[in-house]
């Protein structure tokens, strides 16, 4: 299974290992719902509004990050944004938890999200079309390999040693930054002339509006994946709220272990799913990912209070995550001009951020006013809607991009 990752460019391995090192210390954002609700004593509805407001603030910053990716050196942008994040998380390790500390955490999170379009575009730049499934799969697997233990450790640190989680987060990002700065050398975009790469032809000078108007299916893909993210974020909002209510102080430890299972399943199953889905078209893989995510959440909602079922539902949810998240990068990169990768990935992040914010507010309102069961009904109904939209988008894709189906 691991042989499929051989023969890729050095930069692919360095970027993937950098994500692994960062993942080793990713202990803060998965715990933000618990930090706000238990450390800052904020209600569920208010937590939803705060997290949504933070995501809305991130949206223009992320688009700016994508625009910069198309006109400036992506590696330099990643390094600068990582340094700011290191400073912010390092500060939080030495100051008491307060609204000022929360603001600093959000600044660090903005920087980490701003660099996502750069990472995605840079990986597409240094790979050929037929390498991208493997390259994105490897990077995704490495990021989660680093995350295997981080949430469980942060769950144990949460009550009395939260400052240490901030410090570990800062040091891990710093290590990844040093690695990328010294070892990523060749960032020149690969130029291809094959029929399958025809849709990636450089169209520098043309407006983003023109590109999107001519690629309506890309817009639909972005909408489907944004819906996926909007529903998927209930894993870091609604699930920990339920676990805290049902299991009290043990909720943080249980949630941390469930999150670690998520990362472990990614590491174990990503090579397998990448291999068995290699001959399936991207729309089919994305539809499978959305459907499995909805099935995983349905299991959790039905079986709340039965601890072993948390891990089964997380496994199903994670299978869907693998299908969807290893496919989105190659799917977009094969259908858009290389000159607009950063901007389109930035627009994608903006749309998924705004949709996720609105959806989180809706779910938070349902949770606060009507209870957990009503909130989960909303989540599952919206998830089912995006399954239908994904199927329709796949049918349109065959007409819009026939070269990809030869």
C-alpha positions, 0 to 999 in steps of 0.5 A: 500500500505504501509503494504507491507514494514512491517516486514523488518530488522531494518537495512533496515529502518535505511538505507532507512531513512538515504537516506531520510535525505540525499535527504532533502539536495541534492541541488547541483548535479541537478544544476551542468549544471546550475552552470557551464553554468550560474555561470561559463559562460561555453558553452553547448558543454564544459559543456558536456565535463566537466561533462563527464570528471568528470564521467570518473574520477569517474569510477575507484574510483567507481570500487574501492568502489565496490571491497572494499565492498566485502572485508571490512565493508560496513558500515564503508566505507559509513561513511568515504566517507560521512565524506569526502563529508561533508567536501567538501560541507561545504568548498564550502559554504564559498568560492567563486564559482571558478574552485577550488570550482568546483574541490571540488564539484567533489571530493564530488561527487566521494565520493557519487558515490563510496558508491553506490556499498556499499549501494546496496550490504549492502541492499542485504546482510541484506535481503532475496531474497523474501524481496528485491523488497520491501527493494529496493523499500522502500529505493528508495522511501525514497530517493526521499521523501527527494528530493521532496522539495530540487530541488525547494528550490535550484532553488530559492537559485540558483541566490543569495544564492547558498552558503546556498544550499552547507551548507544544503547539507553538514548538511544533509549528516552529519545527515545521517552519524550519523544515520547510524553510531549509528543505523546500527548494524547487517551487517552479510549477510543472508544465504539462501538455497532455489532453487530461491537463488541457483544463490547467492551461495558464490563463494569467491576465484573465479575471477570476470572474471570467474563469468561474463563469466558464467553469460552473461545475467547479463552482458546484464542486466548491458548494458541495465541499463547502456543505461537507465542511459545514456539516463536518464541523459538528465534529468539533462543535456539537459532539463535544457539547453533547459529550460534556453534558452526558459525561461531565468532566470526563467529556474532554478525555472521551472527546480527545480519545475519539478525535485520536481514533479519527486520526488513527483511522485516517493513518490506517485507511488512507493508503487503502482507500486511495488504492481502491478508489484510484480508478473511480472518478472524483465526483463519485469519491466525493459523493461517497465521502458526504454519504459516509459522513452523514451516516457516521453522524447519524450513528452518533446521534442515535447511540448517544450515551453508549461510549463504544458507539462513539468510536464506531460512528467516528470510524464511519465518519472518518472513512467519509473524510478520507474519500472527500478530503483526499479528492478535493485538491486533485479535483479542483486542480485538474479543472482550473487554470494553474494561474488561478489556483491560489485565488480559487482555493482562497474563494473555496475557503471563503465560501466554506467559511461563510457557509460553515458560520451560518450553519453553526449559528443555525445549529447552535440556535436549534441546540440552545432553544430546542435541544440536542435532538433538534440540532442533530435533525437539522445536521442530518437533513442538510447533509442529505441535501448535499448528497443529492447535490453531489450526485447532480454535480457529478453528472454535469462534470462528465459533460463539462470535462470530457477529457477527464473521462477518457 
